[in-house]
Amino acid sequence: MNLVRLGSVTHAFNTNQRFLKLTFQAGGGGVTVHSPSTANLAPPGHYMLFILNANGVPSVASVVKIQ
């Protein structure tokens, strides 16, 4: 699973760009995702959440908000 922060582009560069690889555990018909350990890694805001299959192909993103 990966989080990608939604862009905030100005003057030809993106100062908000983030890509975070998340750890998770699958089981019981669901998935438990472990969030980044500090707000320094994932400041509050909106992110796209992708799940990759065994071949590394990403799903359609779900937008999530980290508070």
Helices and strands as residue ranges (DSSP letters): E 2-5, E 9-10, E 13-14, E 19-21, E 23-27, E 30-34, E 45-50, E 62-66
